[in-house]
Each structure stands twice: as structure tokens, then as C-alpha cells.
Amino acid sequence: MGIAGLIIGIFAIIGFFIGLIPFFGWFNWLNIPLAGLGLLFGILGAVFNQDSRGPAIAGIVLCAIAIFIGGFRLMLGGGIL
């Protein structure tokens, strides 16, 4: 589960950078749920797999960055009122 969280976290960060491009801010509406799923997988991977927590923690960090900064970007652009 931790590896899945990391892979989704990488895709979420790539999507986050796409959402920063002008006129592509709407992409954050697709990216934030994807990052939420990756965050869930990362947390489950960190809790249930005690041996290799590194990828799970990296996935948690990447997904959290994509969620918070992507949500802030939506708030600045008027996507969230």
C-alpha cells in the first residue's frame, strides 16, 4: 500500500504543477481527490507495514503538499468560495 501511495503521490505532484499553469487551474479539481486517495493509501501503508515505511511516508508528504497547495490555488483563483 505504501508503494501505491508513493506512485499516486508522484502523479499528484505532477498534476499539481499542471494546475499551476494559467488556465489549467481547473485540473486541481481532478488532482485533489487523486491526492486524497494517495494519502489514504500512504497512511494505510505506514500503519500496516512496519518494515518499509519510507515509501509510505514519502507518499503521504507528496499527497499532502498536492492537497494543501492545490486547494490554496483553487481558493485564490475563485474555484472554492
C-alpha positions as a Markdown table, in Angstrom:
| # | Residue | x | y | z |
|---|---|---|---|---|
| 1 | Met | 0.0 | 0.0 | 0.0 |
| 2 | Gly | 2.9 | 2.3 | 0.7 |
| 3 | Ile | 4.3 | 2.0 | -2.8 |
| 4 | Ala | 0.9 | 2.7 | -4.2 |
| 5 | Gly | 0.7 | 5.9 | -2.1 |
| 6 | Leu | 4.1 | 6.9 | -3.3 |
| 7 | Ile | 3.2 | 6.4 | -7.0 |
| 8 | Ile | -0.1 | 8.2 | -6.6 |
| 9 | Gly | 1.8 | 11.0 | -4.8 |
| 10 | Ile | 4.2 | 11.4 | -7.7 |
| 11 | Phe | 1.3 | 11.7 | -10.1 |
| 12 | Ala | -0.4 | 14.1 | -7.7 |
| 13 | Ile | 2.7 | 16.4 | -7.6 |
| 14 | Ile | 2.9 | 16.3 | -11.4 |
| 15 | Gly | -0.8 | 17.2 | -11.6 |
| 16 | Phe | -0.2 | 19.9 | -9.0 |
| 17 | Phe | 2.4 | 21.6 | -11.3 |
| 18 | Ile | 0.0 | 21.3 | -14.3 |
| 19 | Gly | -2.7 | 23.0 | -12.2 |
| 20 | Leu | -0.3 | 26.0 | -11.6 |
| 21 | Ile | -0.2 | 26.8 | -15.3 |
| 22 | Pro | -2.6 | 29.6 | -16.1 |
| 23 | Phe | -5.9 | 28.4 | -17.5 |
| 24 | Phe | -5.3 | 24.9 | -16.1 |
| 25 | Gly | -6.3 | 25.6 | -12.5 |
| 26 | Trp | -9.4 | 23.5 | -13.1 |
| 27 | Phe | -7.1 | 20.5 | -13.1 |
| 28 | Asn | -6.9 | 20.8 | -9.3 |
| 29 | Trp | -10.5 | 19.6 | -9.1 |
| 30 | Leu | -9.3 | 16.3 | -10.5 |
| 31 | Asn | -6.0 | 16.3 | -8.7 |
| 32 | Ile | -7.2 | 16.8 | -5.1 |
| 33 | Pro | -9.3 | 13.7 | -5.0 |
| 34 | Leu | -6.5 | 11.7 | -6.5 |
| 35 | Ala | -4.1 | 13.0 | -3.9 |
| 36 | Gly | -6.6 | 12.2 | -1.2 |
| 37 | Leu | -6.7 | 8.6 | -2.4 |
| 38 | Gly | -2.9 | 8.5 | -2.4 |
| 39 | Leu | -2.9 | 10.0 | 1.1 |
| 40 | Leu | -5.2 | 7.2 | 2.3 |
| 41 | Phe | -3.0 | 4.5 | 0.7 |
| 42 | Gly | 0.1 | 6.1 | 2.2 |
| 43 | Ile | -1.4 | 6.2 | 5.7 |
| 44 | Leu | -2.6 | 2.6 | 5.4 |
| 45 | Gly | 0.8 | 1.5 | 4.2 |
| 46 | Ala | 2.6 | 3.3 | 7.1 |
| 47 | Val | 0.3 | 1.8 | 9.7 |
| 48 | Phe | 0.1 | -1.8 | 8.4 |
| 49 | Asn | 3.6 | -2.3 | 7.0 |
| 50 | Gln | 6.1 | -1.6 | 9.8 |
| 51 | Asp | 9.1 | -2.9 | 7.9 |
| 52 | Ser | 9.3 | -0.4 | 5.0 |
| 53 | Arg | 7.7 | 2.9 | 6.0 |
| 54 | Gly | 9.8 | 5.1 | 3.8 |
| 55 | Pro | 7.8 | 5.0 | 0.6 |
| 56 | Ala | 4.6 | 5.4 | 2.5 |
| 57 | Ile | 5.8 | 8.5 | 4.3 |
| 58 | Ala | 7.1 | 10.0 | 1.1 |
| 59 | Gly | 3.7 | 9.3 | -0.5 |
| 60 | Ile | 2.0 | 11.0 | 2.5 |
| 61 | Val | 4.2 | 14.1 | 2.2 |
| 62 | Leu | 3.7 | 14.4 | -1.6 |
| 63 | Cys | -0.1 | 14.0 | -1.4 |
| 64 | Ala | -0.4 | 16.4 | 1.5 |
| 65 | Ile | 1.5 | 19.0 | -0.4 |
| 66 | Ala | -0.6 | 18.5 | -3.5 |
| 67 | Ile | -3.8 | 18.7 | -1.5 |
| 68 | Phe | -3.0 | 21.8 | 0.6 |
| 69 | Ile | -1.3 | 23.9 | -2.1 |
| 70 | Gly | -3.7 | 22.8 | -4.8 |
| 71 | Gly | -6.7 | 23.8 | -2.5 |
| 72 | Phe | -5.0 | 27.1 | -1.8 |
| 73 | Arg | -4.6 | 27.7 | -5.5 |
| 74 | Leu | -8.3 | 26.9 | -6.1 |
| 75 | Met | -9.2 | 29.4 | -3.3 |
| 76 | Leu | -7.0 | 32.1 | -4.8 |
| 77 | Gly | -8.5 | 31.6 | -8.3 |
| 78 | Gly | -12.1 | 31.6 | -7.1 |
| 79 | Gly | -12.7 | 27.9 | -7.5 |
| 80 | Ile | -13.6 | 27.5 | -3.9 |
| 81 | Leu | -15.8 | 30.2 | -2.4 |
